[in-house]
Amino acid sequence: MKKNFIIDTNVLLHDPRAIFRFADNRVIIPIYVIEEVDTFKRELSELGRNAREVSRILDDYRRKGSLREGVELDGGGLLKVAFASGDDASRFLHSEKKDNLILSTALEVKRDDPTVPCTLITKDVNLRVRADVLGLDAENYEEEDLASISELYPGAAEVEVPNEWIEAMHGEEGLAVDLGDLASRRAGGGRGGVGHGFYTNEYLWLRREDGPQNSLGRLTIDEDDPRRGVVRPLSRAHEQVWGISPRNKEQAFALDALLDDSIDLVTLIGKAGTGKTLMAIAAGLRKVTDEQRHHKLVVSRPVFPMGRDIGYLPGTVEEKLDPWMRPIFDNVEFLMGISHADRRSGRGADELRSMGIIEIEPLTYIRGRSLPNLFMIVDEAQNLTPHEVKTILTRVGQGTKIVLTGDPYQIDNPYVDSESNGLTYVVNRFKEQSVAASVTLFKGERSRLAEMAANLL
């Protein structure tokens, strides 16, 4: 039996092609949704682009027939635009509120055709609750290829191995392993990757079965035989980079990925204070200044939401971005060893900017650019949509390394969540690629109080 699906505004703004995701069922868009979409069409952000695409799609089908009566979709199904007539539900729902009018429309669709299953599709949690109270089925809009945050690839695993394995890993050829055998030795109770297969560039904590000794390594899977791989020790586990060195095993994993020129894409996930941004900047400064591997260090954070015009703030682009980029400046000045007296005398991160070593790049203007031979850091990447991350990665030129950092549990963008944001999307899609590495950092190293606050509050 064909079903009726009523689509909310936030679904279309999140995925303009959601109209085509419901097989051969009936897709019903309340006219109030179109009114809400219209308010976003002039924005220069991702929401504005999606709103304009929704309008173009609806206009194309308007030319093919009556949207009120229903127009057949190219891939099957029927597209209709409906509105509340004023009966039943609108007697107790405030009609001036768009959400209530959308609920009224859904109730009337259900009343007019009670034998056909009717479901409201919305990413608004409160609207789903209200729909349930009114006797409507409601579901979240779930895209394909989105991993649950609890199942997100952590980038590392803990395995219990014989002592000779650790000795072999430190040999010239590394430790050759059968991935099936390695999986059977995975530690059962930790966070180190339980529940997924092994991937190339996955970091391993090799813990000796009969003693406290342990060692850190990285797995490379054989391209010709994906059942086998080689584990090699981390060469930079205790290395200092611009005055900082790893304080825990996850930071050692992160620094190895950041300094390895064969890895073009690094994703660092962790709560506040785990050191992800500081390590990324330190590695970038080393690659640009000491090794001269890249021409420039480019650092950016979403001026939330990405694409919002920053013209309402006075001053130059740099001055407008200063409040948003201050956490980056703080990290740079920490690495430079800038004291309070130095700041008062005018020293700071601007020295590196004036020398052309660091560039502050608004993500707003990245579309259309090519970014060759850079070390690029995108901080707070959890606030980006998958499409925005794609826009950034497709700008990357030859010789550029890009680092995405963020915490999927600290999202300010109302149009993404812990599972649909661009950061977790990239981790899920690139976990099998040899050019990418992902590390999840668990332990805060900012201070004892900061770690306690992150865990308790």
N, C-alpha and C positions, 0 to 999 in steps of 0.2 A: 504494500500500500504506500502510495506517495504521501509525503508529509509536508506540513507548512512550517517554514522557518521565518520568524520575524527578526530582522537584523537591526541592531542598535547602532547609533552614530559612532561610538568608539571602535566598533569592529571595522567599519569602513575606513576610518581614519588610520587605523593600525594596518589594515591590509585592503587596499582598494579593490583587489580582485577576489575578495571573499565571496562576492556574488556567485562566482563560478565553482565554489568549493563544496556544493551541496548536491552533487550528482544530478539525478533527474527529478528532484523534488521541487516544490514551489518556494521561491524566495520572495518574501514580501517586505518591502521597505516602507515604513510609515512616512507620510509626506513631511512630518515634523523632523525626521532625520535629515531629509534633504535641506530643510531650512537651517538646521544646525551645521551641516556640512558647508553651506554657503557662507557662513560667518568666518570660515577658515581659509577660503580660497585665495585671499590676497596676501597671506603670510608667506614669507620667504623661507620658512622652515620646512622640515619633512612633513608636518601636518598640512601645510599649504599645498605642497606638491601632491600629496595623497588626495586632498579635497578636490583639486582640479582634475585629477585622473578619474575620481568617482563621477564628477559632473560630465566628463567626456563619455564615459561608458554609458551612463544613463541617457545622454542625448543621442548616442548612436542607436540604442534600442528604441528610443522614442520615434525615430524615423522609420522603424520597421513595423510599428503597430501601436496600439493603445496600451500604455503602461497601466492604466486603470483596469482594463480588461485582462491584461496579461500578454507578455511577448515571450515567444519561445527563445530560450538561450541557446547559443551555438553548441555547447557541450551537452545539451539536454536540460530538462527542467523548464520552469516558467518563472519569469520575473514580473512582479506586480508592484505598483505603488498604491498604498491604501491610506485611509484616514478615518478617524473616529466620527461617527455620525451624530453623537450626542446622546445616545441611548445608554441605558444600563450603567456602565462603569463611570461615565462622566458625571453622574449624579453625586457621587461621593469623592471623586478625584478633582483636584483643582486644575481646571483646564488650561490655565495660563502657564503651567509648568510642563516643559517638553517631555520629561520622563513620564509624567502621568498621562499625557496624551499618547505616548508610545505604548504604555500599558493598556490604555483604553482601546487602542487599535488592535492589540494582540487579543484582548478579551473578546472583541467583536468578531475577529477572525475565528476564534474558537467557538463562539456561539453560533455563527452562521453555518459552520461545517463541523458539527460535534463529533462526527464519526472519523474525522481525519486527525491524526496526532499533530499537535501544534506546540512549537517550542520557541521561546524567546532566546535569542543568542546575543549575549552582552558580556563585556569585560568588566562591567560595573558590579561589584559585589553586592552593594546595597540594593540595586535594582533587581538582582536575582532573588534576594531575600523578599523584597516586596512582591515580586511576581509569585513566589511560592505561597505567600499569605493569601493572595487573590485566587489561588487555585490554578496558576499557570506553570507549566514546565519551563524551566530556565536553565541554560547551560553556558559555561564559559566558552569563548572562541579559542580553540586549541589548534595551533599550526603543527604541521608535520616537522619532524627533525628537531623538536624541542625536548631536551632532556630535563627530567625533574631535577631541581636543585640538589635534592638529597642524593641523586645518582650521578651528579656532575663529575666528570673525569678529574681526579685530583692531581694528576701528573706525577705521582710517586706511589710507591708501594713498599711494604716491609716484608722481607722474606727471611726465614730461618734456614741457614745453610751450614754444611760441614766446614770445618776450619780450612780444609784443603781448597775449597771453593774460593775463599777469601785470598788465599795465597796465589791461586791461579789467576784471579782477577788482576793482581798487581804484577803479573808476568808480562812479558813483551807482547804476547798475542791477545791478552785479555782472557776473560772466562767465557768459553763457548758453552751455551746452554740450550737444552730442549725446553721450549716454552711450556709444554705440558708438565714437565717435571718441575719447572720453576713455579708454575701456578699451584702445584700441590704443596709447595713450601710457603705459600703466602700466609702471613700471620693472620689469624682468624678474628682477633678482637679489635684491631686498630682502625684508624681512618685512612691508612696508607693504600687505598685502592681496592678494597674488598668489593667484589661485585662486578668487575669488568675484566676484559682480557688485557693482555699487555700490548703496548704500542711503542713504536720507535721513538727514541728520545725520552722514554719514561725513566724517571730516577728511582733508584733502588737503595733501600737501607738494608744491607746484608748483615744480619745479626747471627753470630755464632750459636749453634744449638746447645753447646755444652759449656758456655762461658759468657762473660760480659763483653767480650771483644766484638766490635762491629766495624763496618767500613761502608763508604758511600760510593755508588757507581751509577753509570748511565747505560741504558740498554739500547743497542742498535739491532734492529731486526733484519735478517737476511732477506734481501729483495727477491732472490731466486727461490728461497725456501722459507716462507713466512712462519714455519713451525720452529725455526731455529734463530738464535741471536747471539750477540756477543756483549758482555758486560765489561766496561772499562772503568777504572777508578777516576774520580774527579781530580783533575790536576790543579784546581784552584780552590780547594776546600778551605785552605787557611791563608789565602792570599789577601793582601791589603790593597784596596782600590781607593785612591784619593782619601786615605786616612781611615777607612772603615774596613772591617773584616767580618765575615759571617759569625753570628752569635749562636746559631742553631743549624740543624741539618737542612731545614727548608730554605734558609737564607743561602746556605752553600749551594743547594740545587739552583736557586734563582741566579746567583752570581755566575755559575757555570754557564747557564743558558744565555745570560746577558753578554758574556765575554766571548762566546763561541761564534766565530764569523760564519760558520756553516749554517747557523740557525737565523733565519730572516724575520721570524715572527715569534715573539715571546708574550705570553699572557701571564700576568701575576695577579692572583686573587688572594685577598686576605682582608681582615678587619683593620680598623685604624690602629696604627702603631706597630704593625708587623714589619715595617721597613721597606715595603715594595717600591714606593716612589723614591726614597733616598737611594736605594741600591741602583735603581734604573738610571738616575741622574749621575751617580758616581761612575757607573759603567760607561755612560754616554760621554762624560767628560774625559775619561781615560781614552776612549776610542777616538775622540776628536782631537785632543791636545797631545797626549803622550804617544799614541800609536799612529795618529793621523790617518786612521782607516776611513773616516768619514769627513766630509767638508765642514759639517755644522751639526750642532745638537738643536733639534726643534722640539719644543715642549708645548703642549696644549692641553687645555681642559675644556669640557663643554661649558659655554656660557649659557646656563640652563634657561629655557630649552635651546638646544643647538639650533642656530639659525636666527635667534632673536636679534633684532637690530640693536647695536650698542650705541647708536647715535644719541640716545637720550642722556648719556653721561658726557660731561665737558672734557675737552682736551684731545690729545692725539690718540691713535689706536692703542699705543702702549699705556698711556695714562688711563684710558677707559678700561683696559684689561687688568690694571694693577690690582683692584680688589679681588678679582677672580683668581689671579695668578700668584697672590701673596704666599700661599703654601709652597709653591714651587720656589719662589725667591728665598723663603726661609731655609729650604733644604740646600739650595745652592750656597747660601752664605754660611751655613753650617759646615759644608764641605770645604769652603774656602778659609775657614777659621776666622771669620769676621767677628770681632768682638764688639761690645757695646760702644767702646770708644771709637772703633773704626767707623761704625755707623754714623756717629755724631760728626765725624770728620768728612763724611760723604762717600766712604767706601761701601761697596756692596755688589750685588749681582749685576748691576748695570755696567760694571767694568767688563764683564765677559760679553755682554750684549754689544757694547761699543767696539769691542775687538772682533766682532763677527763670529764668536764662538757659539753663542746661544741665540736662538731666535724664538720669540713668542708668537705663535701662529694661531690666529682665531680659526676655529673649525668652520665658522660661518662662510669663509671665503675659500675653502679648500677645493670646492667643486671646479673642475676644469684645469687645475694645476697639475704639473708633473713634479714629483719629488725625488730626484736622483741623488744618490750618494750621501744620504743623511742618516743620522741616528735620531729617530723620531719617537717621542713618548707621548701617549695620549692617556692622561690621568683621568680618574673618575669615569672610565669607559662604560660602567654599568648604566649610565644615564643615556646611552646611545641606543637607537633602534638597530635591528639587523641591517636595514637598508643604509643607515648612516655609516655603520662600520664598513659595509661594502664600498660605499663611496670613498672612504678614507683609504682602504687597502688597494683599491683600483687606481689610486693616484701614485702609488709607490713606484719609483723608478729603479733603474739598475743601481746596485750597490747600496740600497737603503735597508736599514734594519728598523723594524717598528715594534714598539713595546706598548701593550695595553695593560693598564693597571686598574683595579677597582674592587669593590665589595658588593656582590649581588644582593646583600641584605640591607644595603643603604642606598635605596633608589629614590630620587626626587622627581623623576619623570612619571607623571600619572598615566602615560600611555604605554609603559612597559612594566614588567614585573620581574621577579627573581629568575624566572625561567625564559622569558621572551626578550630579555635585553640583549644588546649587541655583544657584550663581553662573553656571556655564557654561550651565545650562539656560535661565536668564533671558536671557543674551546671545543664545543661539540663537533663542529665541522672540520677542524684542522687536526684533531687528535691523532689521526693516522698518517699525517704528512711529515716527511723527513725534514722539511724546512721550518717546522714549528715545534715549540716546546711550551708546556704549561706547568706552572708550579702554584700550589695552594699553600699559603703561609698561615700557620695557626697561632703561633706564640707571639704576643706583643712584646716589643723590646724598647718601646719609647721610655717607659718608666714603670716602677712597681704600681703606682697609683693608676696610671693609664690602663695597664693590663687588667687590674682588678675592676676598674670601671667598665671596661669593654665586656668583661665576663658577667658582671653582676647587674648592670643597669639595662 
